[in-house]
Amino acid sequence: MRTILSQYQDWIELEVKKQKYGREPVSLYEPIRYLMGLGGKRLRPMLTLLSYALFKNDVRQIVKYAVAVETFHNFTLMHDDIMDKAPLRRGMATVHEKWNSNTAIMAGDVMLVKVYDMFLNIAPEKFKPVLSAFNKCAAEVCEGQQWDMEFEKEKTVTEVQYIKMIRSKTAVLLGFSLELGAILADAPERDCIALRQFGTNIGIGFQLMDDLLDAYADPKKFGKQVGGDIIANKKTFLLIKAIEKATGRQGAELSRWLSEEKFKKQDKVRAVKALYDSLGIPLLAEKKVNHYFKKGFDNLALLSCSADAQEPLIHFTKSLIARQS
């Protein structure tokens, strides 16, 4: 199993390094090479290859299209970092910090164009279905990012609104990654749909788990500041449910911490987590995470391929869940 996954990972990295983005002006193309070279889990292209492998064995021939998905993902990161004013990406300076915001916008635009360029060699009979699915996904990702920014200004956000936002911003791209592999492998339409739904549901579960980990993870394992969402008043699943459930003294205390402009970070994180604990928020979050993971794996039961064929995809997904938890 590990051999297959390692092989796919190697193919993806080779294809990333092979890509040519243009030469001049250097200031336009160097940021793209820089961001693509920062690495990452390469989760999305891996899902495309694993999806394709459910139906066909000649996986290597579609690696270029899998890397197109990774290019799109990195394009969204480049633009998201500008909007979030993020200083770091994967432990290194973000493109807008290393160069400037205007350059990052232009370089991101070129990356999106590159995605369409990479899709051009797809067989004619598959080109329209791929492009149609990709365009729908790309628009939804933008919608999700817009909602996320708007939620920052809203006093209250409902659970339904939040799930809709993370579905669009994060999860649908995992769904498309799997759908792409299935389309390229000539899979039946019902399998393409089931794989897309699997990826979307798993993606929602991952984001909800990330919300939980931001408050409760072991700092040594988490890789970023624990409690960062609490400090920033970020409307995560945890905060949304706490606002919904807190009344009386608890509601007043939560409101005070949310409106406080000067505070000690550790004190705020400790106090808000204590409120979460007393309201039973961690358990609610865990149940919601498990709900979406179960929903995702239930989608795999609808596939026409054998359970044995699904094993690499299931193994990879479960290893990601274990790594996150």
N, C-alpha and C positions, 0 to 999 in steps of 0.2 A: 504493500500500500504506500509506504513512505517513498519507495523507489519511483512509483508513478507520479506522485505529487512533486517530488524533487525534480523529476524530468520535466514536468510541465513548468515548474518555477524557472528552471534553467532556460527553457525555450522562450519564456516570457521576457526574461532579462536580456537575452541575446537580441530579441526583436526590438526591445526598447532602445538598446545601444545602436542598432542598425538604422534606426529612423533618421532621415535627413529632413531638417526643418527650414533650410535656407541658409545663405551665407551673409548677405548684407541687407540692411545695416546690422552689424554684429550686435548692437544694443537691443535689437528686436528679437533675434534668434537665440542669443546666449542665455537669456532668462528661461527659455523653454527647455534647453538642454540641462540647465542647472536644476530646475524643478523636477524634471523627469528622472534626473540622476540621483535624487535624494532617496530613492528607494521606497519603502513602505511594504505593506503586506501583499500588494498586487492581488487583493481579494477578488476584484471584479473580473479581470481576465481569467483568473483561475476558475471561477464559476462558469465562465463561457466554455472553457475547455472541458470541464467535468460534465457539463450539460451535453455538449456535442458527443462526448465519449459514451453516453448512454445509448446512442444509436449507431455510431460509426467508429471505426478504429483509426482512420487516417487523421488523427488529431492535429498533427503538426501543420497541415496545410491551412488551418484557420487561425493560427497564432497571430497573424497580422491583424485580423479583425478583432480578436480579443484585446490586443494592445490598443486598438482604436478606442475601446471602452475606457481603458486606463488613461488615455490621452484626454478624453472628455472629462473624466473624473478630476484629473489634475487641472484642467481648465477651470472647473468650478471652484477648486481650492484656491487657485490664484486670485480669482475675483472675490471669493468669500473673504480671503485674508485682508483684502483692501477694505471691504465693508466693515469687517470686524476690527480693523486697525491692529491686526495680530502681528507681533514682532517676530514670532518664531513659527516654523513649520518643520516638523520632524527634527527638532533640536537645532535647526539652522535658521539663519535670517530669511524672512519671507522675501519674495521678489520685490515687492514695493518698498521694502526697507533697504534691500541691497542695491536696487536701482532707484525707481521712483514710481508713484502711482500711475502716471500716464503710460509709462513703459509697460507696467504690469497689465494694464487694461488692453493695450495693443497686442502684447505677447499672448494674452489669453484669447483674444479674438482670432489670432492666427492659429492657435491650437484647435479652436472649434472648426475652422476651415480645414485644418489638417485631418480631422476626423472624417469629414465627407470625402476627402481625397483618398483616405485609406479604404473607404468602403467602395470606391469606384470599380474595383476588380471583382466584386462579388458577382456570381453568375446572374445573368439578366432575369431569370425567372424568380430569383430570391431577392433581387435588389430592391424592388418596390416594397415587399413586406418588411424587409430590414429597415429601410428608410422611414417607412410609416411608423413602425414601432419605436425607432430611435427618436424621431421628431416629437412624438407624443411624450415620451419619457423626458426629453430635454426641456420641453415646455413646462412639464410638471415640476421638474427640479427648480426651475426659475420661480414658479409659483410658490413653492415651498420656502425658498429663500426670502421672497417678498413677505410672506406671512410671518416668518421668523422675525424679520426686522420690524414689522408692524406690531407684533406681540410685545416688543420691548416698551412700546408707548402705552399699551393697554393696561388698565388697572386689573382687569380679570380676564382670564382665558379659560374656556371650558376644556374638559378632558377630550371631548369630541373634536374641538378645534385643534387641540394639540396633536392628537393622533393623526388627524388629516395633514397637519403641517409636516410632521416627521415622516409620514408616509411619502409625501411628495419630495421633500428636501433630500432625504437619505435613502428610503427603502425602495422606491421605484427603480432606481438605477441598478440595485442588486437584482430586481425582477427582470429588467431588460437584459442584463448580463447573461442570465440563464435562458431567457427567451431567444436571444441571439444565437446561442449555441444550438438550440433545438431547431430553429428555422434553417440554419446552415446545414444541419444534418438531415433535412427533409422529414422531420418528425411530424406525426399527425397534429392537426391544429389543437386538439384537446390536450395533448402533451405540452405543446408550447404554452398554452394558457395555464396549465397546472404548474409548470416550472416557473412561470412569471409570478404566479400567486405565492408559490413557495418562497421565492426570493424576497418578495415584498413583505410577507408576514415575518420571515426571519429577520429582515432588515428593521422592522418596527421593534421586534424583540431586542435586537442588539442596541438600538438607541435607548430604549427604556432601561436596559441593563446598565448602559453608560451613565444614565441619570442617577441610578442607584449607587453605582461605584464612585461617582464624583463625590458623594457624601460619605460613603462607608468603606471605601477600599483601603487596603493596606498601603500607606504612602510609599513603601519601598517597592511595591509591585506596580503601582498605578501609572507612574511615569509623568504625572503632572500634579499640580497642587490639589490635594484633597480638600473639598469644600469650596472650590472656585466658583461653582454655580451659586452657592449660598451667598458668598461674598458679593457677587455681582447681581443678586436678586433675579437670576435667570429663571424664567418661567418653565421649569422642568415639570415632569409628571408629579414629582414629590411635592413641589411647592403648590402646584395647582390643587392637588388633593388636600393639602394642609389648609389652604385658604378656604376650601369648600367645607371642611370638617370642623375647623377651629371656631369655637364660640366662647362667649364670656371672657374670663381671664386669659385663656389661651389665645383667643382671637385678638385681644388687645395687645398681648405680648408680641405676637407674630407681626401685627401691624406696626408696632413700635420699631422692631428690628428692620422691617422693610422700608420704613421712612427715615431711619437714622442715617445721617450723612457722615458723622464722625464716630468711628468705633474701632475697637481692636479686633482684627480679623479672627483670631482664635476664639475670642469671647462670642462673637456672632455665630461662628460655625458651631461651637459647643451648645449655645442656647437654642439655635434653630433645630439642630439634630435632636436635642432633648424634647423639643415640641413634636418633631416627627415621630419619635419613639412613643411618646405618650398618646399620640393620635393613631398609632398603628400603621403609619405610612409605609415603612419598609416592607411589611407583610403584604400590603395592598400592591406595592410595586412588584414584588416577587411574583405574586399571583398573576399580574398583568403580563409580565415577561413570559412566564410559563404558558399562559394562554396563547400568546402569539407564536411561541416556538412550537407548541402542540398543533396549532392551526397550520403552521408551515409544513410540518412533517406529515400531517393528514393529507395535504395536497399531493405529496409524493405517492400516496396510496392509489391515486387516480391514474398514475402513469401506466402505459401499456408495456413498458420494458420490465424485465425480471428484477427481483429483489437483489440478486447477485450483481447485476449491472449497476444498481443504484448505490452499492456499498462504498465506492470511493467518494461519491458526493456526500453521502450521509456521514462517513468518517471525517471528512474535511470539515463539514459544518459543525459536527459535535466537538471536534478539536478546537474550533474557534470559540464555541460557547464555553468550553472548559477553560480556555485561555483568558476569556473575558471575566469569568466568575472568580 
